[in-house]
Amino acid sequence: MVSCLPTDKPAWLSSLYREDTTADEAVDGIYVIEPPIDEAVSIAHSQEQINPWWRVNLQEIHCIIAVNITNRISKFAQCMV
């Protein structure tokens, strides 16, 4: 599988859960599924809402074959339903 993460591209979220869970955190190139609880995390996180969304501007045309969404595996895994 070829992985082409859209690092450092403009991104937006439908809402912010906290100030440090902005949309651009999802495209910063840091890929950690489950960091230690006391470490800073690099995730995009919206508030609980109906139909939340996340958007990234790839800034050029790409052929997208697949999109993988990874959820946390901790006690917070139920947040993504």
C-alpha positions in Angstrom: 0.0 0.0 0.0 1.3 3.4 -0.9 0.8 6.0 1.7 0.6 9.7 0.8 -0.4 11.6 3.8 -1.4 15.2 3.0 1.1 16.7 5.4 0.9 20.4 6.2 -2.1 21.0 4.0 -5.0 23.4 5.0 -7.6 21.5 7.0 -10.9 22.3 8.7 -13.2 20.6 11.3 -16.9 21.1 11.9 -16.2 22.0 15.5 -13.3 21.9 18.0 -13.3 19.6 21.0 -10.3 21.5 22.6 -7.9 24.2 21.4 -5.2 21.6 20.9 -7.3 19.2 18.7 -7.4 21.3 15.6 -8.0 20.0 12.0 -4.4 20.5 11.0 -3.3 18.0 13.7 -4.6 15.3 11.4 -2.1 16.3 8.7 1.0 17.1 10.7 2.7 13.7 9.7 2.6 12.4 13.3 0.9 9.0 13.3 0.4 7.6 16.8 -2.7 5.5 17.4 -2.5 5.5 21.2 0.0 7.9 22.9 0.5 7.7 26.6 -2.3 9.5 28.4 0.1 12.2 29.8 1.7 13.0 26.5 0.6 15.6 24.0 -1.5 14.1 21.3 -1.6 14.9 17.6 -5.2 14.3 16.7 -8.1 16.2 15.1 -11.1 16.0 17.4 -14.5 17.6 17.0 -17.2 18.1 19.6 -20.0 15.5 19.9 -22.5 16.5 17.2 -24.7 15.1 14.4 -22.8 14.7 11.1 -19.3 16.0 12.1 -16.9 16.5 9.3 -13.2 17.0 8.6 -11.9 18.5 5.3 -8.4 18.8 3.8 -7.3 20.8 0.8 -4.8 18.7 -1.1 -3.9 21.8 -3.2 -3.7 19.8 -6.4 -5.6 17.1 -8.2 -5.1 13.5 -6.9 -6.6 10.2 -7.7 -7.9 9.0 -4.3 -8.3 5.2 -4.2 -9.0 4.7 -0.5 -9.3 6.7 2.8 -8.4 5.0 6.1 -9.9 6.4 9.3 -8.1 5.3 12.5 -9.8 5.4 15.8 -8.1 5.3 19.2 -8.0 1.9 21.0 -8.2 3.2 24.6 -11.1 3.8 26.9 -12.1 6.7 24.5 -12.6 4.4 21.5 -16.4 4.8 21.9 -16.1 8.5 20.9 -16.0 7.5 17.2 -19.4 5.9 16.4 
